Amino acid sequence: MATEKEKEELLEQAEEGPAGASGSGRTAEVSPGLSYEEWTDRIKGAMESDGGYQAAMAKLAEVEGSRPEYAGTYDDDILRAYDKILRREGFRYSLDDDALYQQYADRFMAAGKLAMRDTMGQASALTGGYGSSYGQAAGQQTYDAWLQGLGDVALEMYDRAYGRYRDEGKALTEAYERARDMGGEEYARYQDALGQWNKDRSYAADAAGEARDRAYRTDSEAWDRYRQERQFEYDKQTDYAATLAKYGDFSGYAELFGEDRAAQMRKVWIAGNFDLAYNSGMISADEYRAMTGKWPPGYSTGGGGGGGTRKKDSGNRYDAVLTEVRIMDASGSSTGTIQNKLDSAYGAGALTKPQYTWLTSNFGSGNTSGNTGSSGVKKPGQGMQLA
């Protein structure tokens, strides 16, 4: 016979239902909720179906695709101009290499010689046609004067050559500075465009973020309402099932957790509520006697002992067998092992036939035809509607 402590524990289990069936310990199988992957997929789907979010993301993609690029149109011109300046040779001038000077030299020397002859001829006429040192000296002076003029031309030609070299250098510098300035203006325009692009991108990103938050918030609020409504309905079901279970009706738990779980809960409840189970017709008098070792209060056996003659101390021996079988069942022993124990106890006279039949059907293999024949004893709760 079950002790009062065992009855209280079993009754609490029957009233509370399976672990996690109510309160904060509710199991994931019946508790409203989504896995992380399901939740992210749901949010992604909500955003994909949100027109405002899609438009904001399309605008952001458009802006990001229009990022300005620096063309560097004048970079090559700047490099070439600068390279010409660096590679330019220093100024060099040679009269021998100046064709124009050579033309001047030929003309001046020819003219000088002609003038020298004229001067010497004039001097010879004054002396009666005879040459003199004076004539030679005068002619040489005339020739030297022409050579002096050629020297002046040489200086002028040098100045001209240097002027051309200087002008070329100035032109190279101006070309470099012009290309550099134009490149600088182009880069300044690029910086302005890039700055505006960054502003546009920041604005588009903010708009996309706000649209994403709105879509997330809208879906989250809808999902929270759905969960709250579902939780409310679930709590109503569990409360109703718990109320029914107090009186031995486990149809509510059967709807929540299935017939097998409800049957287990019903069996536990019966073990702690023998009188109520018998009075409500859930168990027979023989089953009551098999579980408690005595007949139900007020039950008349008709003088014949209906359930068979009880042997001496069979009640105490039944309690010992029941306790041992429960321990074996809780520790995971196989039904075959438990059945062997029941067969041994029944053979030793520790159990009556109804007690043996009930224990076999609830803890053993459930087959007593080889030992006892058909008992006609119904299982606890047999015939009770669950749903």
Secondary structure as the mmCIF struct_conf table of DSSP 4:
data_model
#
loop_
_struct_conf.conf_type_id
_struct_conf.id
_struct_conf.beg_label_comp_id
_struct_conf.beg_label_asym_id
_struct_conf.beg_label_seq_id
_struct_conf.end_label_comp_id
_struct_conf.end_label_asym_id
_struct_conf.end_label_seq_id
HELX_RH_AL_P HELX_RH_AL_P1 GLU A 4 GLU A 16
BEND BEND1 PRO A 18 PRO A 18
TURN_TY1_P TURN_TY1_P1 ALA A 19 GLY A 20
BEND BEND2 ALA A 21 SER A 22
HELX_RH_3T_P HELX_RH_3T_P1 GLY A 23 GLY A 25
TURN_TY1_P TURN_TY1_P2 ALA A 28 VAL A 30
BEND BEND3 SER A 31 SER A 31
HELX_RH_AL_P HELX_RH_AL_P2 TYR A 36 GLU A 48
TURN_TY1_P TURN_TY1_P3 SER A 49 SER A 49
HELX_RH_AL_P HELX_RH_AL_P3 GLY A 51 GLY A 65
TURN_TY1_P TURN_TY1_P4 SER A 66 SER A 66
TURN_TY1_P TURN_TY1_P5 THR A 73 TYR A 74
HELX_RH_AL_P HELX_RH_AL_P4 ASP A 75 ARG A 87
HELX_LH_PP_P HELX_LH_PP_P1 ARG A 88 PHE A 91
HELX_RH_3T_P HELX_RH_3T_P2 LEU A 95 ASP A 97
HELX_RH_AL_P HELX_RH_AL_P5 ALA A 99 LEU A 126
TURN_TY1_P TURN_TY1_P6 THR A 127 GLY A 128
BEND BEND4 GLY A 129 GLY A 129
HELX_RH_AL_P HELX_RH_AL_P6 SER A 133 ALA A 245
TURN_TY1_P TURN_TY1_P7 LYS A 246 GLY A 248
HELX_RH_AL_P HELX_RH_AL_P7 SER A 251 PHE A 257
HELX_RH_AL_P HELX_RH_AL_P8 GLU A 259 GLY A 272
HELX_RH_AL_P HELX_RH_AL_P9 PHE A 274 ASN A 279
TURN_TY1_P TURN_TY1_P8 SER A 280 GLY A 281
BEND BEND5 MET A 282 ILE A 283
HELX_RH_AL_P HELX_RH_AL_P10 ALA A 285 THR A 292
BEND BEND6 GLY A 293 LYS A 294
HELX_LH_PP_P HELX_LH_PP_P2 TRP A 295 PRO A 296
TURN_TY1_P TURN_TY1_P9 PRO A 297 GLY A 298
TURN_TY1_P TURN_TY1_P10 GLY A 302 GLY A 307
HELX_LH_PP_P HELX_LH_PP_P3 THR A 309 LYS A 311
TURN_TY1_P TURN_TY1_P11 LYS A 312 ASP A 313
HELX_RH_AL_P HELX_RH_AL_P11 SER A 314 ALA A 330
TURN_TY1_P TURN_TY1_P12 SER A 331 GLY A 332
HELX_RH_AL_P HELX_RH_AL_P12 THR A 335 GLY A 347
TURN_TY1_P TURN_TY1_P13 ALA A 348 GLY A 349
BEND BEND7 ALA A 350 LEU A 351
HELX_RH_AL_P HELX_RH_AL_P13 LYS A 353 ASN A 362
TURN_TY1_P TURN_TY1_P14 PHE A 363 PHE A 363
BEND BEND8 GLY A 364 GLY A 364
BEND BEND9 GLY A 366 GLY A 366
TURN_TY1_P TURN_TY1_P15 SER A 369 THR A 372
HELX_LH_PP_P HELX_LH_PP_P4 VAL A 377 LYS A 379
TURN_TY1_P TURN_TY1_P16 PRO A 380 GLY A 383
#
